[in-house]
Amino acid sequence: MEVTVPVQLLTIKVSKGLYLRDPQESELGRRIIGEGVKLLDKLGFEGFTFKKLGTRIGSPEASIYRYFKNKRQFLQYITALYWGWIKFRIDMILRFHKGRKERIEALLSVLTEIGTDDPATPFVDEKLLCRVVMSQSKKVFPINKAEQEGGCTKEYRVLLRSIGDIILSINPKFKFPLALSSTLLSAAHEQIQYSTHFTSLTELKGRNSKKMLREFLKVLLAPALTQAKCHTK
């Protein structure tokens, strides 16, 4: 089952503390996001600078500082943007898929497509964004309680709760919805990376890698689904 999302210029909500001016609201800002992701993917966080990004987009370095205080905040922003994008995809499940089984199947579709570019956000390549978040985001991990509450982890927590709500809609008595949600999300990202870059570490590779990933995620979901069947008997 595929989750079809209307093609439009989406605006993904990101915590206000992660920018000075929301780049999604202007053409220059969207170029900063898209080209910034490409440059981070190419150079890594250490080699990335606003000066290099300004040269890439043909805009003064100072123009980027109108949107972000520094490159750390920029990486935090695009990390939050990534989790918010997946959250948006989950929201589509809740809107168009009401049945319990439909919601699980649609959730699996979202999780198996996280490494795929989304035409609904033409200003950024989610395939590259996924790669950058997986390889670079740990370098801007929240360093204090304030950042933990308002930084890029806020969008991650909201995403986990959304997945957890779907699990609880199947089995209200399941004890570990957040733990299972984080496990599903981590497993999906890890296996997508392994299937591309470390094929000796996984069986999920080749032409059928997405189909196999879907089957693997179902195995992880099995405890919650099995308990749900027991409760309905």
Long-range contacts (C-beta under 8 A, 24 or more apart in sequence): 1-102, 1-105, 1-106, 1-109, 2-109, 3-89, 3-92, 3-93, 3-96, 3-97, 3-106, 3-109, 3-110, 3-113, 5-88, 5-89, 5-92, 5-118, 5-120, 6-120, 7-119, 7-120, 8-120, 9-120, 9-121, 9-122, 9-123, 10-85, 10-88, 10-120, 10-121, 12-81, 12-84, 12-85, 12-88, 12-121, 13-84, 14-77, 14-80, 14-81, 14-84, 14-155, 15-80, 15-150, 15-151, 15-152, 15-154, 15-155, 17-150, 17-151, 18-73, 18-76, 18-77, 18-80, 18-151, 18-152, 19-67, 19-68, 19-73, 19-77, 20-65, 20-66, 20-67, 20-68, 20-69, 21-66, 21-67, 22-67, 23-67, 23-68, 23-77, 24-123, 28-57, 28-59, 28-63, 29-67, 30-123, 30-124, 31-57, 31-59, 31-123, 32-57, 32-64, 32-67, 33-78, 33-81, 33-123, 33-124, 34-123, 34-124, 34-125, 36-74, 36-78, 37-78, 37-124, 37-125, 37-128, 37-129, 37-132, 38-125, 38-128, 40-75, 40-78, 40-132, 40-136, 41-128, 41-131, 41-132, 44-135, 44-136, 45-71, 45-75, 45-136, 45-139, 45-140, 50-74, 72-140, 75-132, 75-136, 75-137, 75-139, 75-140, 76-140, 76-151, 76-152, 77-152, 78-124, 78-129, 78-132, 78-133, 79-133, 79-137, 79-140, 79-152, 79-155, 80-151, 80-152, 80-154, 80-155, 80-156, 81-124, 81-129, 81-155, 82-126, 82-129, 82-130, 82-133, 83-152, 83-155, 83-156, 83-158, 83-159, 84-155, 84-159, 85-118, 85-121, 85-126, 85-129, 86-110, 86-114, 86-159, 86-185, 87-155, 87-158, 87-159, 87-162, 89-113, 90-159, 90-162, 90-163, 90-166, 91-162, 93-166, 94-166, 100-169, 100-170, 103-166, 103-169, 103-170, 104-166, 104-170, 104-221, 104-225, 107-163, 107-166, 108-214, 108-217, 108-218, 109-214, 111-184, 111-185, 111-188, 111-213, 111-217, 112-188, 112-210, 112-213, 112-214, 112-217, 113-210, 114-188, 114-189, 114-192, 115-192, 115-196, 130-189, 130-192, 131-193, 134-189, 134-193, 159-185, 160-185, 167-221, 167-224, 170-224, 170-225, 170-228, 171-224, 171-225, 171-227, 171-228, 171-231, 173-227, 173-231, 174-223, 174-224, 174-227, 174-228, 177-224, 180-220, 180-221, 180-223, 180-224, 183-220, 184-217, 184-220, 184-221, 187-216, 187-217, 187-220, 188-213, 188-217, 191-216
